[in-house]
Amino acid sequence: MKKTLLAALLFGFATPLFAADAIKLAITGPFTGGSAPMGASMRDGAKLAIGEINAAGGVTVGGKKLKIEIIERDDEAKNDRGALIAQELASMDDLSGVIGSVNTGVVIAGDKHLQEKGITKIITPAAGSASMTQWSKAGVADLSIFRFAAHDGIQSGMVVEEAINRKFTKVAILHDATNYGVSGRDDLLAQIKAQGNKLEVVATEKFNIGDKDMTAQLIKAKTAGAQAILIWGIGPELAAVANGMAKNDLNVPLIGGWTLSMSNYIDNAGKNGNGTLMPQTFIEEAISPKAKSFIEGYHKAYKVDRIPSPVSAAQGYDAVYIFAAAVKQAQSTDTKKIKEALEDLKEPVKGVIATWKHPFSKWNPADVQTHEAFRRENVVMGLVKDGHVVFGNEADKQRLTKQEK
Amino acid sequence: MEVIFQMGVSGALMGLVYALIAYGFQLTFSTSKSINFGQGELVMVSAFISLTLLNLGLPYWLMVPCGLLCGALLGLVVERLAVRLALEQKSEGWILMSIIIGLFAYSAAENIWGRDDHPFPTPISSEPMHFSGISITPVELSVAIGVLSVMGLIELFKRKTLWGKAFEAVSADRDAAELMGISARRTIMLSYGLSGLVAAMAGILISPITTVGPTMASALILKAFAVAVVAGLDSGFGVVVVGLFLGALESLASYYIGSGWREAPGLILLILALAMKPNGVFGKASIRKV
């Protein structure tokens, strides 16, 4: 009798207390400033997915359909803003998870607050290697941070591979002076070594955020006889490099990180951007019905005829579906249970980039890959052509089209 | 050898923009002994206004005078809000006031046009031309021509017209000029208007190269200030020489010492000038009657 009473009491009081009526998902990133094409496209792609999920009634948790509620925060690509936002999010009791971030510095400043409270975060669309290696270096045993982005190792590997495939022997490396640029340079140098030292680095030059005149760096690359420029930076400065190359008659290919697909690179470089090569996780071409409906959905919802950063939008979109799948599997809005489900997703998630089968696994500090979703085969080479990013290699396009069928 | 010339020429052409902005400082300093610390924001806002005019469909040749007019009007606004009252009270309040107006303009630009950089379309080609191994783009040449012609026209105006002579008179001795019936207030207004016009010209000329964004002038303005101080705040000819020199020096430094050291020689030059020639290399020694 006592037991049933207790059970009744518990049931009667506990359920309304613990059952949330929505899944609270925070989206953070730079929605203004130089990194905005990435941040805002990711946000808009994620919102598109959330809109679709909510329109279908939401995610079924404990026999009840719950809608996803968005908490949006602009970190302005500033480390201190990122830290403040992370602290604010960490103090929320009913937050189910966080999606976002572009800038490595912001991630390093902010994620520790989330990890401390065990809040599940999926880093997308970007952030350099340090965003994950910081946890393996610290030997964290239980990690609530996941990364859903083509990590720099894959990207730099592809950049070096492309230069070798094109039979270049002398290259110059240009990078910006931020964490992102410097770790990009180190990755490139490591990859050149790993791929058999087939490339000779004839010049290594850096530039600062906001620099417009790249003449000195480019003349150095030119006089040293560089056949290609491998570059790590973000939109506006990359455009200054492309324009400077045209001015100084340095007609060699520009190959670099995926930021070369940002609209503020493509627009500011104009025709000087043609021929630029960069790794991409998604190309804005309707090669499958799923891709077609995503691209058309995005264009219609945000009244554009080109996604500012297609990669970011597609990653934001897929990240939300993966997150929703984890909520469904966990049958809970509790962020710790969602984390456990993410580490062992049973059902494949059909996304616009790929069909994600078991994207993450149990965190192992010795192997960052356990919390990384992207593998080499999810990434293709993109090429800038008249203001759009298209497939750089026809073989990639055919492979993906076949995969979808 | 070719490299030295290429680096020097590219840098010197950029240096002319520093000179033009520095010239804007000089114009107001000569009449009122005050300068607009928000001059960089004036450059930026004028560039944004010009870009908006272009986007509204105004042809380039019509946009230039309209943009310049807006710059001149903005200069007058700064004079009215920040400078006039402070000068009447013989206080140094204009320093803080012009900084405040600059900050306000910066926030306004961020809210109206956003924080992103925008390309600035120009009919002038950016295809490089070659002069015995040195490549220069027509856009860069247009900057040089624009800077020198605006400065030339203003100098002519100062020497040949009645208004210009009043300007010179007030610069030479404000009290004596007022006794001669010249309105110092109007002359100061004129100098701020011209200074705004010069800022707008700098914005229009530099935008096709740097793109337009709220932070576009923040680096420029510091260097312009260095140019103005090194040259002396009363020598129009001096700013051109020092601007060319500083631009070329920066460019060569970033090539020979390393791109991280770009700004260093300019700053060393500034310290040397302040220590050895506080009135500027081309400045006149000031005689203060006690």
Interface residues (C-beta under 8 A of the other chain):
Chain A: T32 G33 G34 A36 A177 E205 K206 F207 N208 G210 K212 D213 T215 A216 Q217 I219 K220 T223 P236 A239 N243 A246 K247 N248 D249 N264 D267 N268 G270
Chain B: V3 Q6 M7 S10 G11 M14 G114 R115 D116 D117 P119 S126 E127 P128 S135 T137 I209 T210 T211 G213 T215 S218 A219 S251 S254 Y255 S259 G260 R262
